Amino acid sequence: MKEVLLFDLDGVILDSMPWHVRAWQEAFRSFGLEIPEEAIYLHEGAIELDTARELFTGQGITPTPEFFREAFRLQKEIFTRKYRSRVQPFPGVVEQLEELKRQGRRLALVTSSHREILREVLPASLEKLFDLIVSGDRVPRRKPHPDPYLTGLRELGVHPQRALAVENAPAGIRSAKSAGLFCIAITTTLPPEHLREADLIVEDHSRLFRWLRNGRNS
């Protein structure tokens, strides 16, 4: 069993991705763009100039840093105004995290969301379970770059072999693997064929937490 468990937030701890996706689609529509839902799920946590350019070039848009800054600002505004109240932890997640803490495991949250969004959606009862939170505004490069997980490992003082990551999207998996971590992917937002870079794929939280408690799938 791994001593340190590093969790993504959206789609892993919080059932929030459908609302983030809606906010992104509405933000892009203000620029005259129709971005399919699956495309946004595939680029979760990595809608930036160097990682999501192809989303826009096919629609005749040449994205610029200014475009992404304005789209990101608008998405946050729409999400906060319309959808944040609908976000909840996945059923049973808080209780399962509490059990892992009782086992003596150290827990960290590694997310592309900025701290201002975390203040809106992360309940205090959930936040207190994490020994460390690495938000997207704390690192020079967000996922799929390794910076978020490397920051978490450095601040916890732990070697990658003593930790693992839990993710639900390709960018997060690549970030974790690039940081040298074993990565478990959960199919809350995408089917297994999009998560093949992970070391292990689980279909629900019951199997995920069984594996995390026992170090195996049963």
N, C-alpha and C positions, 0 to 999 in steps of 0.2 A: 504493500500500500504506500501511496505517496504522502509525504508529510504536508505538502502545501498544495492547495487546490485553487486554481485561478479561473474565475468564471467570467465569460462575457455577460452582458446585462440583457440587452434587447433580444428576445427570442430564446433566451436560456433561463434567466431568472424572472424577467417580466414578460407578460403576454402583451407586448407593446408594438410589435412590428406591423400588424395590420394598420394601426393608426399612424405610425411613421410613414408607411407607404402611401396612405391617402394624402398626408400632408405634402409629401414630395410630389405626387402627381398634381395636386392643386398648385403648388409653387411653379412647377414646370409649365402648366397650362397658362400661367400669366405671361410666359414667354412665347406662347403659341406652340408648345411642344406636347405631344402625347407619348408618354413613356409607359410601356407595358408594365403591369404589376410585377411579373416574374423578373424582368430586367432589373428592377429596383431591389428585389430580394437577392438577386445574384450579386449585386454590388453593395450589399448592406455594409455600412461602416466604411465605405471606400468611394463615396461619390465625390471625387476630387479631380483636378485637372489631369494628374498623371495616371489615374486608375480607372476613369470612367469616360474618357474622351469619346469612345465609340458609341456611347449612348446618344450622342448629339450630332456627330458628323454625318450619320446616315439620314438625318433630317435637315441637312443643309446648314447646320449651325457650327461655326468654328468657335469652340469655347475658349474663353479667356479667364485669367484669374479673377477679374472683376465680375464676370458672369457667375462663377462659382460662389464668390463671396455673397453676391446678392441672392442667388438661389438658396444658399444655405441660411442666410438671414431670414428669408421669407418662409422657408420650411419650418424653422424654429418658431417663428411668430404664429404660423397657422396651427402647428402642433400644440403649442401652449394655449392658444385661444380656443381651439375647437375640440381637441382630442385628449389632452393630458388627464382629464378626469375619468376617462374610460380605461386607463392603464391599471392593471392589477398584477400581483405576482401569480405565477402559475400555481394551481391548487397543490397544496402540500409542500411547496418549496421551502417556506419559512421553517416549518417543523423539521424537514430533512436537514437543512443547514444547521439548525440547533443541535440535532443529533450528531452531526459531524464535529461540531465544536466540542460536544461532550466527549467525543473520542480523542480530543486533543489535537485535532487537525487545525492548521492555519488556513484561513480563507482570504482570498483577494478578489476584487472586482476589477476587471480590465476592459474598458469600454471606449468606443469612439465618441460617445456622447459627451458633450461639454458639461462642466460642473453646474452651470445654470439650469440645464435640463434635469440633471440628477436631483437638484433641490426641488423640482416640481413633481417628480414621479417616484422617488425612492423613499418609502416610508422609513421613519426613524427606527422602527422595530426591526427592519431589514438591514438598514445601514450599519447598525451597531454590531452585526454579526461578522463584519469584514474587518480584518486586521489592517487592510490597505485598500485604497481605491485609487486607481490610475484612470483618469478621464482623458478624453481626446485633446483637451487644451493644455495638458501637462507635458506633451511629448512633441518633438520637432516634426515627426512623421507618424501619421496614424496607420492603422491596418490598411493594406496587407504587409506593411513594413514591420520588422521585428521590434521596433522601438517601444511600443506599449508593454510587451511582455518582458523585454530586457529591463525596462525600468522597474517593473514589479519584482522581478527576480533580484535585482540589485538592491532595492530598498528593503526587501525582506531578508537579504543576506543568504539566499539559498541557491544551490546549484541546480541547473535544469533537470538533472537526473532525479532529484528529490521532489519534483513538482510535476503537475500536469495541468492542461488547459481544457476547458469545455467550451465549445463553440457551436454555431449553427449555420455559418455561412462561409463561402470560400475565402474571402479576404481574412477573416479571423483565423481560419485554419492555417493559411499560409503564414500569417504573422506568428502564430504559436510554433509552427514547425521551423520557421527561420530562426527562432530564438532557442531551438534545441529541445523543445518540449514534446512529450507524448501528448497527443490531442484526441479527445473524444468529441464526436459530433453528434448532435441530436436533431432529429428530423421534424422540428416544430414548424419550419418555414419552407424547407426545400426537400425534395426527395433524395434518396441516397446517392443517385448517380451524380449529383452536383457536390457531394461531400467526400468523394473518394480519396482525397489527399489526407484525410484524417486517419489515425491509426485504428480507430474503433468507431463504429456508427451504432447508435442506439435509437430506438423508435419512440421512446417516451421517457418521462421523468422517473417512473417507477424503476425501469431497468437502469437508468443512469445512476440513481442514488444507491441502488443495490450494488452496482459495480464499485461505486466510490467507497461504500462502507466496507466491502469485503475484498476489494482488489480483484474481483472476478465477476462474471455475469450471473452468478447464482449463489 
